[in-house]
Amino acid sequence: MNRNFDRKDMTFAGILMLVHGLFFLLAQRFTRIYMGDSMEYIYEALNIKNHFFFYSGNPALPISPEYMTQRQPIYPLLLLGVYLFSLNNWIVIIVQNLISMLNIYYTRHLLLTLGFRKRYDWLLLLFVIAYPAQFINADTIAPDILLQSCTLLYFGNGIRLLQGKQLKHLLWMSVALIAGLLVKPVLYPFVVPHLVVCLAWAFAAKLPVIRVLAVALMPLLVVLLYNGWNEQRTGKFHFSSNQSFNAIYYFYPYLGHKVGPDSAGKWLASERKACDALPVYKDRYDYANREGVALLKQHFVPYMAYHLLHSARILVEPGKAEMDLFTGKLTYGRLYSKQQTGFYATLKQGGLRGLVQYLQNNPSLPLALLVLLFNVFRLLGLYLFCRCGQVPGAVRWFVLILVGYFALAAGPIANTRYFLPVSLIVIGCSSLGFTTMRRKSGSTA
């Protein structure tokens, strides 16, 4: 990072500390630092600590193969690093806030290498502060802030690779990708685009393809080794049990949209019951995968249209549900209940009268609308960045590939947690797009 830490850097860092401190105080006030998956990460950390057993289920219950591979090991190991000294999750939250501040500062450092100027720090900070998901996730026992770090390190070394053509940056890209896929499984399919992009870069830069290939293949080899370890433990060569679960679950919101939540809920319960009836884990995994593929073939065109629509929505999603969960206004029981209480569902069921009732029951709506407005401006800035000739075209394509990948991976279950890994990249590029346009118009004038 910048060795010349001046007054502007100090001001930038001070504001980050202040905003994170305020959200930390809010977290202590509302005490909603756990999400639906938090206990599984905590269980795995304690199971490693007590038994060196990588298992995210409750050890007091019968062992289930699903929980052997449901959560990847790096975040539980981070929790374990704290638990070795104290079983206090508020210490974990403090660590995550420090990581979040480093992520934002590192993003600014990367922007400076692309032509960003410190006098526009106010715009970058405005976009960061106007995206509460950054701070809510920093104050939640969840791996998303850590995944954001891995994605930023991957992105940063990718920029250096494109600028300097040094293989050490490709090595660090592969290391960052390996770390990211061992934080959350959403990144493990990216080993294939990573390999393709690296080979394309090698040919374009006229570098030795064999050396590039040896480094670029590292993430794929780690995935294969991890799959082999999972096969030894469960009898199925696979990366995560979430893959088979999501193969069916991704159709649940689609069917809820088509046939209503009650019918979709009955369908999901039936599929889960049929899957659970199979005594062997390998058979359960294969059954869910087969059903998911069959559903995709059967509904390919309408489902893909639905999937792409919600992939695009994640670019502006304000995260109202996450805000309400953070403040305690919404519980996970209500969030996952069959009764649809969201904005569009309420408007569809009750018309304008329902909208009045929705406003009364949702005091966070004005804040969510404000965040939505900033997200739309952020998307406009990203568009300007993509048209910015001062930034190398390869860098702009690199941004689009990363952002597009996470958007497509989220699909119909899009929420701010799925966008968080690339949110700072989008915020940074958007800020650069606006400021570059301003400098260009200023020079023209």
N, C-alpha and C positions, 0 to 999 in steps of 0.2 A: 504494500500500500504506500501512499504518499509519505515520504520521509520528512517533508517540510510541513509540520503540523502547525498551521497558522491560526489566526483568530477566526476565520470563517469555518475552518474545520472544528475548532472548539465550540463555536456556536451551534453548528450542525449536530455534533455529538451531544451537546447539552440539551438541545430540544428533544433528541431521541430519548435521552435518559428521563426527561421530564414526562413525556407522553407515556413511555413504558411504566414509569412509576405511578402515574395516575391510573392506568388500567390495572396495575397490580393491586392498588388500593381498592379499586372496584371489585376485583376478584376476591379480595379478602372480605369485602362487604357482602357479596352475593354468595360466595363459597361454592360456586358451580364450576369447579375445576375438573370434573370428570365427565367424559363423554361415554357413548354406548360401548366402546371397545376398550376403555381405559383399564378395566379390571383384568382383561386378558394379558395386557402388557405387564401389569403389576404382578400377576400370577407367574408369568414366565420369568421375570426378574427374580422373584423369591424362589421359584423352583430351581433356577440356576444357582442361586446363593446357597440354598439348603441341600440340594441333591445333585447339582451340576446336570440338571435335567431340562433340556430345551422343550418346554411344554407350557402352553398358555391356558390350560384348563385348571380348574380347582383340583388340587391334589387329594382332597378329601373324598372326591367322587371317583367312580370307575374311570380308568384311562380310556380316552377316545382318540383314535388316530387323527381325526380332523384337527384337534388342537396341537398336534405335534408340528404341523406345518402352516397353521393359520396365520401366525404372526412371525415376521422375520426377526433375526436376533439382535440387530444393532441397537434399536431403541431400548429393548429390555436390558441390554448391557449398559446403556447410559443410566438407566434407572438403578441398576445394580451398583454402578460407581458411586451413586449417592447413598444407597442403602447400606453399603459397607461401613459408612460412618454414622448414618442416622436414617431410620425409617420415617422420613418426613417429606411428604410430597410438595410442601411449600418450598423446600430447598430446590427440588426439581424445577418448580415454576421459576424461581430466581435464575437458575442456570439457563432455562429456555429463553427468558427475557434477555439475558446477556447474548445468547446466540442470535436472537432476533435483531438486536442492535448491531451486532457484527455483520449480519446479512445485509442490512440496509446500508451500512457504511461501505461494505464491499461493493454493493451495487453502484453506489456513487463513485467509488474508485474506478470501476469498469467504465462508467459513463465518461469520466474525465479522459480516459484513453481514446474515446471515440469522438471527442470534441466538445463535450459538455463543459460549461463554465460555472464556476462556483457562485457567481452572482445570481444564478437562477436556482440556487438551493431552495428558495422559498417555494418554487413550483413543485420541485421534487418532494419536499416535505408535505406540501398541501395534498398531493396525490396519495402519499403514504398514510397520512393521518386520516384522509377521507376513505380509507379502506380498513374498517375496524377489524376485519377478519385476521389481519396480521397480528394484532394485539390480543384478540380473543384466543387464537390458537397458541400464542406464546404463554397464555395463562390457562392452558388446558393440558391435562396429561394425555398427550397424543404425539405421534411421531412426525407430524407434518412440518413443523419448524425445522427439524433436523433434515427432512427430505428436501426442504427448500435450500438448505446449506449445500447439500450434495449437488442439486441442480445448478445452483449459482457457481460452484466450483467447476462443474462441467462446462458451463457456458463461458466462464471467464477464461479457462484454459483453451477453449475453442477459439475465442477471440485472439488470444496470444498466438495460437497456432497459425491462424490466418494472417496475422501480422508479421510473425517472425519465422515461420516455417521450421521450427525446431521440434524434433521428435519428443523431447522431454515433456512438452505440453500435451502431446497426444497420450503419453504415458499417464499424465495426471488426469486427463479426460477419462481414460479407461478406469483408473482408480476411483475417481468420483462416481462414475456410473456403477461400478461394483458396490461401492458403499451405499449408493441410493437404492439399488435393487434389493439390498439386504436390510434396508430400512422399511420399504413398502414394496409389495410385488408389482405395483403399477408400472415400474420402470423396467422389469425384466424383459418384456417383449422389445424394448428399445435397443437391445443388443444387436438386432438385425439392421435397423436404420443406422446405428452407430458404425457398423462395419461397412455399409454401403457408402456413407458419407466420407469415411476415412479413406476408402479406396479411391473414390472420386477425387478427393483432395490430393491424394498421392499422384494420380495421373496428371491432374491439372498443374501441380507444382513440380512435376518431373522429379519426384523423389523415389528412392528404392522401394518398390512395392513390397518386397519380401519383409523388409524391416518394419514397414507400416503395418503389414498384415499381422506380423507377430505380436505387435502391441495392441492392435485393434481387436484381435481375437480373444484377448484376455477376459473381457466380461462374458463372452459366450462360453468359454471354458469353465469359468466360475459357476455359471448357471448349470452346466452339465454335471459338474462335481456336486453341486448342492442338490440337484435332482437325484443323483445317485445316492447321496446320503439319506435323502428322504425315502428312497426306495428301500434302503436297508431298514429304516425305522417303521415304515407303513406298508411295504409291499407294492407301492405304486411309484413309478418313475414320474415325478412331477415337481413343480416349484412351490405351489401353495394350494391349500385346500379351498381358498377363496375363489380360485379360478372356476372350479366346477359349480360352486354355489352361485357365482355371478352369471354363469352361463344360462341359468334359469331366471335368476332374480332380475336381470336387466329387462326381461319381458313383463315383469310385474307392473311397473308404471305405465308401460305401453298398453297393456290390457286394461288397466284401470281407466285410462283415457278412452279406450274404445268401448268397453262394455260396462264400466262402472266399478267402483272400489269393492263392492260386495262380491261380485262375480270373480274379480281378479284375486281377491283374498281367498276365496274358496278354491280357485285353481292352484294358487301357490301352496295352500295347505295340503291339497291333494298330492301335488308333486313331491313335497317334502315327506309326506307320509309314505309314498311309494319308494322314495329313495332310502328313508330310514329303515324300511322293512328288509333291506338287503343286509345280510350279516357281515359281509366282507367289505372293507373300506375301498379296495380297488374297484369292486363292482358298483359301489355307491358313486364313486368319482366318475366312472365311465358312463353310468346311467345319466347323471346330471349333464355331462358333456354331450351325450347323444341327443338328449331332449333339447338342449340349447341349440345345437346345430340344426335339428329338425325344425324347431320353431323359426329359426332364422331363414331357412329355405322356404318354409311355408308362407312367411309374412315378409319376405325380403324387401320388396319395394316400399310398402307403407311403413315397415319398421325402420328402414334406413332413413326415410324422410323424417320420421319422428326423432331418431337418434341424432341426425345432423342438426335438426332444429334446436335440440337441447344442448348439443355441443356448442352451437353458436351462442346460446343463452348464457353459458358460463362466463363469457367474456364481459357481460354486464351484470351478472347476478349480484345483488347487494348483500345477500346473506342474512335476510331478516330472521329466518328460523334460528340461525346461529346466535344472533343478538338476543333473541328471546330466551334461548337456552342458557346463555351466559348470565342473564339477569334473573332467571328463574320464572319468567312469565310463561314459558313453555316447558313442558316435561317431555322426556323421551316416550313416555306412555302415550301421551296425546299425539306426539309427532308421528308415531308408527301405528296409531289406531286406524280403524277402517273409516271412521268419520272424517270427512274432508272439511277442514276449516280454513283452508288457504284462501287467498284473495280471489283467485279466479273461480274456485269452487263455490265460494260464498256468493259472488256476483251472479254466477250461473243459476244457483238454486233460489236465491232470494231477491234478485234484481237490485234496484236502488235501495229498497228498504234493507235488504241484507247488507248492502255496502255501508249504510249508516251504523248498523250493529257491529260490523267488522271494525269500523273506525273506533267505536267505543271500546271494543275488546282488545284493540291493538294500538296502544299508545306509541309503540316504536315505529309505526308506519311513516310518520314525517321524516324521521332519521333515515329509514330505509330508502325513501324516495330521494332524499338528498344524496345518499351514497350512490343510488342508481344514476342520478344526474352526473355525478363526477365520473362514474364508470363509463358513461356514454362519451364524455369529453376525453377520457383516457383512451377509448377506442378510436376516437378521431385522431388523437395524437399518434397512436400506433400506425394509423393509415398514413399520416404525414411522414412518419419515420420510414415507412416502406417506400416512400417516393423520394426520400432524401438522397440526393446524389453525392453528398459529402461523406456518407457512410458507405463503405465498400459493399457491393452487391452480395458478396458471399456472406457477410455478417448479417445482412437483412434476411437472406434466405435461411440462415442458421436460426435466427429468431423465429421465423414463421414455422420452421420444422418443429422446434421445441414446443411452441405454443399450440400449434395444431395437433401435435401428438397428445398432449395432456387434455385438450378439449375433446378430441375423439375418444380418448380412454374414459372420460367422465360420462359422456352420452346422457341418457335419460336420468341418471342419478346425480346430475350435476349439482354441486354446491360449492361453497367457497373453499372448503378443505381440498377439493380436487384441483382447484385452480391455484392454490397457494404456492406450489413449487415454482410456478413461473410468474406469479403476480408481480414480484419486484422487477423482473425482467421487462414485463409489459409496462409497468409504471415508469421505469427508467427510460425505456425506448420512447414512450409517449412524451415524457418531459423533453427528451432530446429532439423529438419531432417538432414540438411547439417552439422550442427555443431556436432551432435551426431555421424554421420558417420565419421567426421574428428577425433574426440576424439578416436573413436573405432579403426580406422586405425592407429592412432598415438600410442595407447597402444599396438597394435599388433606388430608394428614395434619395 
